[in-house]
Structures are given as C-alpha cells and as structure tokens.
Amino acid sequence: MTAEADLRTLLDSGPFPVALRAAITTRGLGLGRLQERLRLRGVRISRATLSYWQSGRSRPERRDSLIALRHLEAVLEVPDGSLTALLGPPRPRGRWGYSASGLPAIGAFWPEPTAVAHALGRVDTTWDERLTRLSQHDRVHIGPEGGELSTVSRQVLRAEADGPDRWVVIVHIDQPGHPVPRVRPLRNCTLGEVAEDPDGGLVVAELLFHRRLTRDDTVIIEHEVAHVPPGPVDGNYERKFRLPVREYVLEVCFDPGRLPARCEQYTRGDDDVEESRPVAPEPGGSVHGVALNFGPGCYGFRWSPPVDR
C-alpha cells in the first residue's frame, strides 16, 4: 500500500495523532516549515504545539487551535475537515476548562492545557484559589539579539483563608530546543518543587512563603525567570489570569539599539475575543501597560523584529 493510500485510510479511521503524523510525513514537511507556512496564512502556532498534536500528548481544543487546524489541513493538502473530524466530541469543559469550583482551571489559558495539567500534578496548587491578586508587576528584558533574557515579577497577594503558604509559577517558551529557564526567588520566598518539561519548553515551580498565612494576611514576593542567553525569540509576552487581578503592570524593555519595527498591546478574555492597540517604545526603549480589575484572560505585548538596513 502506498503512503497516500495509508494516509487516506488513517484520515477515515484515525486516531487523530497518527493521521496527523502520517500527513506530515507524506508531505515531507518538518515542523519548522509547517509553522512558517501557517504563519504566512496569519496563524501563529509553536512547533512545540504541533509536536504535541502529532505525538498525542495533547489535541486542539480551544477555538484558536481549531482554526489553526483547519489551516493545517489546507497546508497538508488533506480534505477539509478530515483531521478535525477525528477529534470527536469536545472533552467536558469541567476537566480542562474549569475547576470543580466553577473557576477556570489553572492551565485553561495556556496553548496546551493538558501538558500544563500534567506538570501541575507534581506541585501543590491547593491554595491558589484562596489568594487574591491585589497587584502584579512584570518587567521583561529583551536582549540585543531579540531574545527574552529575563523577567522580574512582583506579586502582592492576600489570603482569603488560613493556610496559604506558596505561589505557583508557570513558564512556557515557544522556541523548541531552547533550554528551559531557571526560576529564582528574590524576595520573601524560597524555591520549592520544580517540574520541567524540556521538550515542551515548560517549567512549573513553587515559591514558598516564609510563613503560612492566616486570613486577611498579605504578602509581597518577587522572583526572576532567567533564560540562557541569547534567550528565546518568541516575539511576545503575556500574563495569563485565571482569577481577577486588581492591578497589573507589564513593562517590556528592549535593547535601545534593537527597537521593534512594530509593537502592540493586546488582551484576550475567556471568550477568546482579542482586542489590541499599537504602541510605540518610549525614548529609553520600553513599553508598558496597566490593567485594573482585569481577568480572567490574557494581557500582553507582541512585537516584530527591527528591519535590518
């Protein structure tokens, strides 16, 4: 049986990851070329995500992932809807989209909630819903080669019950093969359990408070996410909020000699509707945004590299 015949059979019967892998192999396209062809169609997707889909570690579930899959069908020259049909009915939202309390699950806003959920199984998230996000401030440093060198984050949290003793950090990079970053406690916390998924560019880490909080206690903690230079060239940074935050400040600091050709600030709610606006770097080479009473949803900046002359 020819490769094309094998592919037609798999498109009829599945399963989805095997059929997708066969389509990619039959067309002779690597994940990098697939990503580029999708980009030309206006679809942004990481090679790690494509790798997860074809290996069966996760599958397209969110609206933007299903849109990307339809474009992927066109790039792979398979019948419209053939791969989508192999997904079957959507998984119950309570498993991945929402927690038992009715709040968004911790991994709900990440591209691959399954991978995040797997990593979170190695840390303690018991108290996450009992911590009110009063204020969060992220300062992102982009190096002269366009890579993210580090992010320093400050959180002001309030306990809504007796017992919270940690904050969980989730970091994901979209550049496959780049070393995962280190999470370094800077103020009022120490490093607890760390779960890494190098293939998926994912790190989950616990930041342990110096003492267990009682109800109405507040705590200020700071940490740094340090990347191996020159850092991953993702072209964006966003913070994901499963619970509302009273105040969120995001700064992105570019190397003054390598300012982006274009930059925009965007928000995306739990309905996947995105709003954006263009922004210009300040004289020192940074952009910033402030959100009040924001979430659930995502808040971030994306940018294009400078045009070499």
GIFENDA-V648388 format. One record per backbone hydrogen bond with DSSP energy under -1.0 kcal/mol. NH is the residue of the N-H (numbers start at 0). CO is the residue of the C=O. Records with the same first field share a line. If there is no record, write none. Layout:
BEGIN
NH=CO + CO
END
This chain:
BEGIN
5=1
6=2
7=3
8=4
9=5
10=6
11=7
12=8
13=9
18=14
19=15
20=16
21=17
22=18
23=19
24=20
25=21
26=22
28=23
33=29
34=30
35=31
36=32
37=33
38=34
39=35
41=38
42=37
49=45
50=46
51=47
52=48
53=49
54=50
55=51
56=51
57=51
65=61
66=62
67=63
68=64
69=65
70=66
71=67
72=68
73=69
74=70
75=71
77=72
81=78
84=80
86=83
94=91
96=92
97=92
98=102
101=98
104=96
107=104
109=106
115=111
116=112
117=113
118=114
119=115
121=118
122=119
127=124
129=126
130=127
131=157
133=131 + 155
134=155
135=246
136=153
137=248
138=151
139=250
140=149
141=252
142=146
145=142
147=231
148=140
149=140
150=224
151=138
152=222
153=136
154=220
155=134
156=218
157=131
158=216
159=129
162=212
166=206
168=204
170=202
172=200
177=174
181=225
183=223
185=221
186=221
189=207
191=205
194=203
196=201
201=196
202=170
203=194
204=168
205=192
206=166
207=189
208=164
212=163
215=158
216=213
218=156
220=154
221=186
222=152
223=183
224=150
225=181
226=148
230=227
233=231
236=300
238=298
240=296
244=293
245=132
247=290
248=135
249=288
250=137
251=286
252=139
253=284
257=254
260=303
263=301
264=276
265=299
266=274
267=297
268=272
271=268
274=266
276=264
278=262
281=285
284=281
286=251
288=249
290=247
292=245
293=244
296=240
297=267
298=238
299=265
300=236
301=263
302=234
303=261
END
